Amino acid sequence: MEEREIHLRDYLKVIDKRRYTVYTVFILVFTIVLIGTLSSTPVYMATTKVLIEKGPPADLMRNYYYIPYDPEFYETQYQLIKSRAVAEKVVEKLRLDTRGDKWLLGNDGGPSVFWIIEWFHDLAGVISKIAGGESEDGKEAEQNALSPDERKEQLAAMISEGINVTPLKNSRIVNISYTSPNPEFAALVANTVAQAYIDQVLEMKMSATRHTLKWMTRKAEEERRKLEKSERALQEYMRANDIVTMENRVAVIPQKLAELSSELVKAETRRKELEDLYLKIKSLRKDLKDAETIPAISDDPSLQSIRNQILKAEQKIMELSKKYGRKHPKMIKAVDDLNVLKRKRLEEIRRVISSIRNEYDLARSKEESLRSLLKRTKDEALNLNEKFIQYEVLKREVDSNKQLYDALVRKIKEASVTEQIKAVNVWIVEKARTPRAPFKPRKTLNILLGIIVGLFGGVGLAFFVEYLDNTIKSPEEVENRLDTPVLGVVSLWSNKDSSIETICLREPKSTLAEEYRAIRTGIILSSPDHPPRSLLVTSVGPEDGKTVTATNLAISLAQSEYSVMIVDSDLRKPRVHKVFSLHNGKGLSTYLAGASDMDIIQEGPLPNLHVITAGPVPPNPAELLSSQRMKDLIIRLMDKYDIMLLDSSPILSVADSLILGSMTEGTILVVRAGKTTYEEARRCLKSLQDLKADVKGMIINALDLKKRDYYYYRYHQYYYTDEGEETSTGSA
């Protein structure tokens, strides 16, 4: 479904529809503003201009870092001007607590502020006592005059609330204003507030300086005693631990540790080398033939010399063996020399092995000595470090105490010198003068604002009420939101002296009769081939006007020469027999129960209009209406009459209409304007569509056309002015 575009005329329609809401809000707001403006006491405002600057810092040693800009400085000063302390100074300077009546009276000599304060105080006391149920004596005791302290406190609160501080843009000038019904008093208070503010700033500075000096003096004395105590503790510790010579030792020990560590590493390396060589020699056991395979033995110079001599002796023997035999003296001497050399080689090997063993023992002993010395040096270093750490702790405490003490002494001297330097510089630029014209009320502006606020408030409330109103109000909106055609609209009936249930019969030329005839035309044209032969007339809820709609439609159809049958199928609260004044002893309920035959048909007010009343109320209406006998009756009546109308129960109340909707050729849903919501109507339509009921359309009942700009209302007024009555449907 395409959403309809909202035009300006739609908003104008809402305003016109809710015009009484707009009128009420406008008149109410405008009246309140007008009465408040005209009855309010004129208030005068006096203004004093002061120049406020941030003073230089009081620290003489750090004035080079002074930054005059401080975003929080001015806001702090504004709050100080409006503080209770400044207000109390104003009360004291002007002596308002003792002789302030002449200033606190208005121009017209009205009541004193003291009297007003006491009156409110007494009134509050009386109300609280009445609520608490106290005795009359207690009430009289509470109505005594305010004490001087209470009066002074309330006057200070009044002065503080009346002070207004406004900074001038792009300047350091500040306006200090005060409002009062008395113009002279307003000027006096504004000037006094400025002077009281200057006094308060100076008093705060002096008080802070005195407090600071007192605190720093006491703190400096404490720090002096702490400094002396820490210095004595340091001297005693230095004397007890010989700190003077310990510093030299502490400086030498790290170097000594490094050297010993290096020597120990070398000794460990040498010992491991000799240990490996010694273990290899031990593996030779007593057989020294392979000893010369060890490089450390074979590289010995003496052993190398012997090996060379043996080699030469062997070569000589080989040469002599070629000339002589083994028993030749020269051969014997050469062999003896070779054996001597071999024995000498063995002895030299043993000497080298013994030398290696001795060297290994010395390396191991040296390693153990270096390790023991390194351990003693480390222990000595740890002991010295512990003593020196304690010394540094004591020395650091002395230094910190000395620095703090020196800083406090310096600050005390600076505070004494800078005691007269102000942190805030204030000058009165322009004193307040007695105002000639009142500051408020601004009558023209207030009245203009009252008109604007009243008008826009009324319009806003009108749209808000319209937004909250989710009831059906116009056929165009129904068709757009529910996508269901509207067969017609029945206007509101306000003439309670006459009945509208047969208005088409009694007053055929009335506006309501014409509206029902328009609905009749819509029903006849709702089907392309022929008018629906059976129609169910139901509603969303009770009192929506379904019975009135069914009876008047039946009369209107009968007046068009159609043979019409109206069946009162509302077996719970039937009313058709009352409308046509018919007997209801038997009817649809007795027929469906099998207690009656077709003799239940009765003559209506027109020759071609017949009626079947509901009959006695049965205990099981839904079961009777869903029976096969009901279906057969509808088919039988459709064959006999041109159009059959069934007046049924509301859909949201019971399921009777949903049962009958599937048996008829069409269903008409009656909704009541201003009562039926779109959610209820949408729920009913969905229920009918789920049961395959053919909904021909909706009829909007009891629509107040005077509140809506419908063109046909103006046409009706033109053609039916002789009726002279406001017409509409009721409910059934």
Residue pairs with C-beta under 8 A, 6 or more apart in sequence:
1 480
1 483
3 480
4 480
11 463
13 708
13 709
14 462
14 463
14 466
15 22
15 459
15 462
16 709
17 462
17 466
17 707
17 708
18 461
18 462
18 463
18 465
18 466
19 462
21 458
21 461
21 462
21 465
22 455
22 458
22 459
22 461
22 462
23 458
24 458
25 454
25 457
25 458
25 461
26 451
26 454
26 455
26 457
26 458
27 454
28 454
29 450
29 453
29 454
29 457
29 458
30 447
30 450
30 451
30 454
32 450
33 446
33 447
33 449
33 450
33 453
33 454
34 447
34 450
36 441
36 446
37 441
37 443
37 446
37 447
37 450
38 443
40 440
40 441
41 106
41 110
41 181
42 107
42 181
42 438
42 440
42 441
43 179
43 180
43 181
43 438
43 439
43 440
43 441
44 179
44 180
44 181
44 182
44 183
44 186
44 435
44 437
44 438
44 439
45 164
45 177
45 178
45 179
45 186
45 435
45 439
46 177
46 178
46 183
46 186
46 187
46 188
46 189
46 190
46 191
46 432
46 433
46 434
46 435
47 175
47 176
47 177
47 190
47 432
48 175
48 176
48 177
48 190
48 191
48 193
48 194
48 428
48 430
48 431
48 432
49 168
49 173
49 174
49 175
49 176
49 428
49 429
49 430
50 173
50 174
50 176
50 194
50 197
50 426
50 427
50 428
50 429
51 172
51 173
51 174
51 425
51 426
51 427
51 428
51 429
52 74
52 77
52 172
52 173
52 174
52 424
52 425
52 426
53 68
53 172
53 424
53 425
53 426
54 68
54 70
54 73
54 423
54 424
54 425
55 421
55 422
55 423
55 424
55 425
56 63
56 66
56 421
57 63
57 66
58 414
58 415
58 418
58 421
58 423
59 414
59 418
60 414
60 417
60 418
61 410
61 414
74 167
74 174
77 174
77 424
78 165
78 167
78 174
80 86
80 197
80 200
80 201
81 163
81 165
81 174
81 176
81 193
81 197
82 160
82 163
82 165
83 160
83 200
84 156
84 157
84 160
85 200
86 160
86 163
86 193
86 196
86 197
86 200
87 156
87 157
87 159
87 160
87 163
87 193
87 196
88 152
88 156
89 196
89 199
89 200
90 96
90 156
90 159
90 189
90 192
90 193
90 196
91 97
91 152
91 155
91 156
91 159
93 192
93 195
93 196
94 100
94 103
94 188
94 189
94 192
96 103
96 104
96 155
96 159
97 148
97 151
97 152
97 155
100 113
100 114
100 155
101 112
101 114
103 182
103 184
103 185
103 188
104 112
104 113
104 114
104 182
104 185
105 111
105 112
105 182
106 181
106 182
107 181
107 182
107 183
110 181
113 155
113 158
114 146
114 151
117 146
117 151
117 154
118 145
118 146
121 146
122 142
122 143
125 139
125 142
125 143
126 139
126 142
126 143
129 138
129 139
129 142
130 139
146 154
159 178
159 189
159 193
162 178
162 179
162 180
162 189
163 176
163 177
163 178
163 193
164 175
164 176
164 177
164 178
164 179
165 174
165 175
165 176
165 177
166 174
166 175
166 177
167 173
167 174
167 175
168 174
168 175
173 429
176 190
176 193
176 194
176 197
177 190
178 186
178 189
178 190
178 193
178 432
179 186
179 439
179 440
180 186
180 189
183 434
183 435
183 436
184 434
186 432
186 434
186 435
187 432
187 433
187 434
187 435
190 432
191 428
191 431
191 432
194 426
194 428
194 431
195 428
197 426
198 426
198 428
201 422
201 423
201 424
201 426
202 422
205 422
205 423
205 424
206 419
209 415
209 419
212 415
213 412
213 415
213 416
216 408
216 411
216 412
216 415
217 412
219 408
220 405
220 408
220 409
220 412
223 401
223 404
223 405
223 408
224 405
226 401
227 398
227 401
227 402
227 405
230 394
230 397
230 398
230 401
231 398
233 394
234 391
234 394
234 395
234 397
234 398
237 243
237 390
237 391
237 394
238 244
238 391
241 387
241 391
243 387
243 388
243 391
246 384
246 387
246 388
246 391
247 388
249 384
250 384
250 385
250 388
253 377
253 380
253 381
253 384
254 381
256 377
257 374
257 377
257 378
257 381
260 370
260 373
260 374
260 377
261 374
263 370
264 367
264 370
264 371
264 374
267 363
267 366
267 367
267 370
268 367
270 363
270 366
271 360
271 363
271 364
271 366
271 367
274 356
274 359
274 360
274 363
275 360
275 363
275 364
277 294
277 296
277 356
277 360
278 356
278 357
278 360
280 294
281 291
281 294
281 297
281 353
281 356
281 357
284 290
284 291
288 346
288 349
288 350
291 297
291 349
291 353
292 298
292 303
292 307
292 349
296 352
296 356
297 303
297 349
297 352
297 353
297 356
298 304
300 348
300 352
302 348
302 351
303 345
303 348
303 349
303 352
306 341
306 344
306 345
306 348
307 345
309 341
310 338
310 341
310 342
310 345
313 334
313 337
313 338
313 341
314 338
316 334
317 331
317 334
317 335
317 338
320 328
320 330
320 331
320 334
321 331
324 330
324 331
325 331
326 332
326 335
470 677
470 678
470 679
471 673
471 674
471 675
471 676
471 677
471 678
472 478
472 671
472 672
472 673
472 674
472 676
472 677
472 678
472 681
472 700
473 673
473 674
473 703
473 708
474 700
474 703
474 708
474 710
475 486
475 489
475 700
478 484
478 486
478 671
478 681
478 698
478 700
479 485
479 486
481 678
482 678
482 681
482 682
482 685
482 698
484 669
484 685
484 695
484 697
484 698
485 522
485 526
485 696
485 697
485 698
486 697
486 698
486 699
486 700
487 519
487 522
487 523
487 526
487 668
487 696
487 697
487 698
487 699
488 515
488 516
488 518
488 519
488 522
488 699
488 700
489 515
489 699
489 700
489 703
489 705
489 710
490 512
490 515
490 516
490 519
490 545
490 549
490 699
490 700
490 701
490 702
490 703
490 728
490 729
491 511
491 512
491 515
491 702
491 703
491 704
491 705
491 713
491 716
491 726
491 727
491 728
491 729
492 673
492 702
492 703
492 704
492 705
492 726
492 727
492 728
492 729
493 500
493 512
493 702
493 726
493 727
493 728
493 729
493 730
494 725
494 726
494 727
494 728
495 725
495 726
495 727
498 506
499 730
500 512
500 548
500 552
500 727
500 728
500 729
500 730
501 547
501 548
501 551
501 552
501 579
501 730
501 732
502 551
502 552
502 555
502 579
502 580
502 605
503 510
503 512
503 513
503 516
503 552
503 727
504 512
504 513
504 516
504 517
504 552
504 555
504 556
504 559
505 555
505 605
505 606
507 513
507 723
508 559
509 720
509 723
510 720
510 723
510 725
510 727
511 716
511 720
511 723
511 727
512 552
512 727
512 728
512 729
513 552
513 556
514 716
514 720
516 549
516 552
516 553
516 555
516 556
517 556
519 549
519 553
519 556
519 699
520 553
520 556
520 557
520 560
522 697
523 531
523 532
523 535
523 553
523 557
523 666
523 668
523 696
524 531
526 532
526 666
526 696
526 697
527 665
527 666
527 696
531 562
531 642
531 643
532 643
532 664
532 665
532 666
532 694
532 696
533 638
533 641
533 642
533 643
533 644
533 665
534 634
534 637
534 638
534 643
534 644
534 646
534 663
534 664
534 665
534 666
535 643
535 644
535 645
535 646
535 664
535 665
535 666
535 667
535 668
535 696
536 569
536 646
536 648
536 657
536 660
536 661
536 664
536 666
536 667
536 668
536 693
537 546
537 549
537 550
537 553
537 645
537 646
537 647
537 648
537 668
537 670
538 546
538 648
538 649
538 650
538 651
538 657
538 660
538 661
538 667
538 668
538 669
538 670
539 545
539 546
539 650
539 651
539 669
539 670
539 671
539 672
540 650
540 651
540 652
540 669
540 670
540 671
540 672
540 676
540 680
540 681
540 684
541 650
541 652
541 653
541 672
541 675
541 676
541 680
542 573
542 650
542 653
542 731
543 672
543 731
543 732
544 650
544 670
544 671
544 672
544 675
544 676
544 701
544 731
545 670
545 672
545 701
545 702
545 729
545 730
545 731
545 732
546 647
546 648
546 650
546 670
546 732
547 570
547 575
547 576
547 579
547 647
547 732
548 701
548 729
548 730
548 731
548 732
549 668
549 670
549 699
549 701
549 729
550 566
550 576
550 645
550 647
551 566
551 576
551 579
551 580
551 647
553 645
554 564
554 566
554 604
554 609
554 645
555 605
555 606
555 609
557 564
557 642
557 643
557 645
558 564
558 604
558 606
558 608
558 609
559 606
561 608
562 608
562 642
562 643
563 608
563 610
563 640
563 641
563 642
563 643
564 604
564 608
564 609
564 610
564 641
564 642
564 643
564 644
564 645
565 601
565 610
565 611
565 612
565 637
565 640
565 641
565 643
565 644
565 645
566 576
566 604
566 609
566 610
566 611
566 612
566 644
566 645
566 646
566 647
567 588
567 611
567 612
567 637
567 644
567 645
567 646
567 647
568 574
568 575
568 576
568 577
568 587
568 588
568 611
568 612
568 613
568 614
568 647
569 588
569 614
569 625
569 646
569 647
569 648
569 649
569 656
569 660
570 576
570 614
570 647
570 648
570 649
570 656
571 588
571 589
571 614
571 615
571 617
571 618
571 621
571 624
571 625
571 649
571 656
572 617
572 621
572 649
572 653
572 654
572 656
573 649
574 584
574 587
574 613
574 614
574 615
574 617
575 647
575 732
576 582
576 611
576 613
576 614
576 647
577 583
577 584
577 587
577 611
577 613
577 614
580 604
580 605
580 611
582 602
582 611
582 613
583 602
583 613
584 613
584 614
584 615
584 616
585 615
585 616
586 595
586 596
586 599
586 600
586 615
586 616
587 596
587 600
587 612
587 613
587 614
587 615
587 616
588 600
588 612
588 613
588 614
588 615
588 633
589 614
589 615
589 616
589 617
589 618
589 621
589 624
590 596
590 600
590 615
590 616
591 597
591 598
591 600
591 612
591 615
591 629
591 633
592 618
592 624
592 625
592 627
592 629
592 630
592 633
593 618
593 624
594 629
596 615
600 612
600 613
600 615
601 610
601 611
601 612
602 610
602 611
602 612
602 613
603 609
603 610
603 611
604 610
604 611
610 641
618 624
621 649
621 654
621 656
622 654
622 655
622 656
622 659
624 630
625 656
625 659
625 660
626 659
630 660
630 663
631 663
634 644
634 646
634 663
634 664
637 644
638 644
638 665
646 660
646 664
648 656
648 657
648 660
649 656
649 657
650 657
651 657
651 658
651 669
651 684
651 687
651 688
652 680
652 683
652 684
657 667
657 688
658 687
658 688
658 691
658 693
661 667
661 688
661 691
661 693
662 691
662 692
662 693
664 693
664 694
665 694
666 694
666 695
666 696
667 688
667 693
667 694
667 695
667 696
668 695
668 696
668 697
668 698
668 699
669 681
669 684
669 685
669 688
669 695
669 697
669 698
669 699
670 698
670 699
670 701
671 681
671 698
671 699
671 700
671 701
672 700
672 701
672 702
672 731
673 700
673 701
673 702
673 703
673 704
674 702
674 703
674 704
675 702
681 698
685 695
688 695
689 695
701 729
701 731
702 728
702 729
702 730
702 731
703 728
704 728
705 713
705 716
706 713
706 726
